[in-house]
Amino acid sequence: MENNAPGRGKLKVTGIIYTVLGALSILGSLLILGAAAGVFSVLGAVSGVFYLVIGILGIRNCGRPENCGANFVLGVIVLVLVVIGLVVNVAVSGPTGAAYSVVGLVLSILYLQGAKQNRDAWKAAQS
């Protein structure tokens, strides 16, 4: 079914980016934990693991539309979390502090689009 995966490129590229971001987040959390243990290291580790999971699933399922239901759900979750983060960043540090969140917003939208395209292609093939 790999040939019928229209969202393959989006899902694979965003999956790779999320995997790298997850690994960097976990590494950064370990460094912060070594310097000053606290909430930031725990939050960084949790978000790092989450990014690793969605990244690995994106890479793994990019050519398998039949398995993209989980990617779609995770894409919705990450989009909601990014929007919340964007609102918080703008409220705390103004528009200039929201640049990272905007990049995250674009990345999460592309991930969700790829998952949706694959899921829709799979549903169309089933009917």
C-alpha positions as CSV (number, residue, x, y, z in Angstrom):
1,M,0.0,0.0,0.0
2,E,3.1,2.2,0.1
3,N,2.4,3.6,-3.4
4,N,-1.0,5.0,-2.2
5,A,0.6,7.1,0.6
6,P,0.2,10.7,-0.6
7,G,1.3,12.1,2.8
8,R,4.5,10.0,2.9
9,G,7.0,12.9,2.4
10,K,5.4,15.2,4.9
11,L,5.1,12.5,7.5
12,K,8.6,11.2,7.0
13,V,10.3,14.6,7.1
14,T,8.4,15.8,10.1
15,G,9.0,12.4,11.7
16,I,12.7,12.8,11.3
17,I,12.6,16.4,12.6
18,Y,10.5,15.3,15.7
19,T,12.9,12.4,16.3
20,V,15.9,14.8,16.3
21,L,14.1,17.3,18.5
22,G,13.1,14.6,20.9
23,A,16.6,13.4,21.3
24,L,17.9,16.9,21.7
25,S,15.2,17.6,24.3
26,I,16.1,14.5,26.3
27,L,19.8,15.4,26.1
28,G,19.1,19.0,27.2
29,S,17.0,17.7,30.1
30,L,19.8,15.5,31.3
31,L,22.2,18.5,31.2
32,I,19.8,20.7,33.1
33,L,19.2,17.9,35.6
34,G,23.0,17.7,36.1
35,A,23.2,21.5,36.7
36,A,20.0,22.2,38.6
37,A,17.3,19.5,39.1
38,G,13.9,20.8,38.7
39,V,10.6,21.0,36.8
40,F,12.2,22.1,33.6
41,S,14.3,18.9,33.3
42,V,11.2,16.7,33.9
43,L,9.1,18.7,31.4
44,G,11.9,18.6,28.8
45,A,12.3,14.8,29.3
46,V,8.6,14.2,28.9
47,S,8.3,16.4,25.8
48,G,11.4,14.7,24.4
49,V,10.0,11.3,24.8
50,F,6.7,12.4,23.3
51,Y,8.6,13.9,20.3
52,L,10.6,10.7,19.9
53,V,7.4,8.6,19.9
54,I,5.6,10.7,17.3
55,G,8.8,11.1,15.2
56,I,9.5,7.3,15.2
57,L,5.8,6.5,14.4
58,G,5.9,9.2,11.6
59,I,8.9,7.6,10.0
60,R,7.7,4.1,10.5
61,N,4.2,4.7,9.2
62,C,4.8,7.2,6.5
63,G,4.5,4.6,3.8
64,R,1.7,2.6,5.5
65,P,-1.6,4.5,5.2
66,E,-3.4,1.7,7.0
67,N,-1.4,2.5,10.2
68,C,-1.8,6.3,10.1
69,G,-4.7,6.5,12.5
70,A,-2.4,6.7,15.5
71,N,-0.3,9.4,13.7
72,F,-3.4,11.5,13.1
73,V,-4.4,11.3,16.7
74,L,-0.9,12.2,17.9
75,G,-0.8,15.0,15.3
76,V,-4.0,16.5,16.8
77,I,-2.6,16.2,20.3
78,V,0.7,17.9,19.4
79,L,-1.1,20.6,17.5
80,V,-3.2,21.4,20.5
81,L,-0.2,21.4,22.8
82,V,1.7,23.7,20.4
83,V,-1.2,26.1,20.2
84,I,-1.3,26.2,24.0
85,G,2.4,26.8,24.1
86,L,2.1,29.6,21.5
87,V,-0.5,31.4,23.6
88,V,1.5,31.1,26.7
89,N,4.7,32.3,25.0
90,V,2.9,35.3,23.5
91,A,1.3,36.1,26.9
92,V,4.6,35.8,28.8
93,S,7.2,37.3,26.4
94,G,5.2,39.0,23.7
95,P,5.3,38.3,20.0
96,T,9.1,38.0,19.8
97,G,9.1,35.1,22.2
98,A,6.7,33.2,20.0
99,A,9.0,32.5,17.1
100,Y,9.9,29.0,18.3
101,S,6.2,28.2,18.8
102,V,5.4,29.3,15.3
103,V,8.0,26.9,13.9
104,G,6.4,24.2,16.0
105,L,3.0,25.1,14.8
106,V,4.0,24.8,11.1
107,L,5.8,21.5,11.9
108,S,2.7,20.0,13.7
109,I,0.4,21.1,10.9
110,L,2.6,19.4,8.3
111,Y,2.7,16.3,10.4
112,L,-1.1,16.3,10.8
113,Q,-1.6,16.9,7.1
114,G,0.6,14.0,6.1
115,A,-1.1,11.7,8.5
116,K,-4.5,12.9,7.3
117,Q,-3.6,12.4,3.6
118,N,-2.5,8.9,4.3
119,R,-5.5,8.0,6.5
120,D,-7.9,9.4,3.8
121,A,-6.1,7.5,1.1
122,W,-6.4,4.3,3.1
123,K,-10.1,4.9,3.7
124,A,-10.7,5.6,0.0
125,A,-8.9,2.3,-0.9
126,Q,-11.2,0.4,1.5
127,S,-14.4,1.7,-0.1
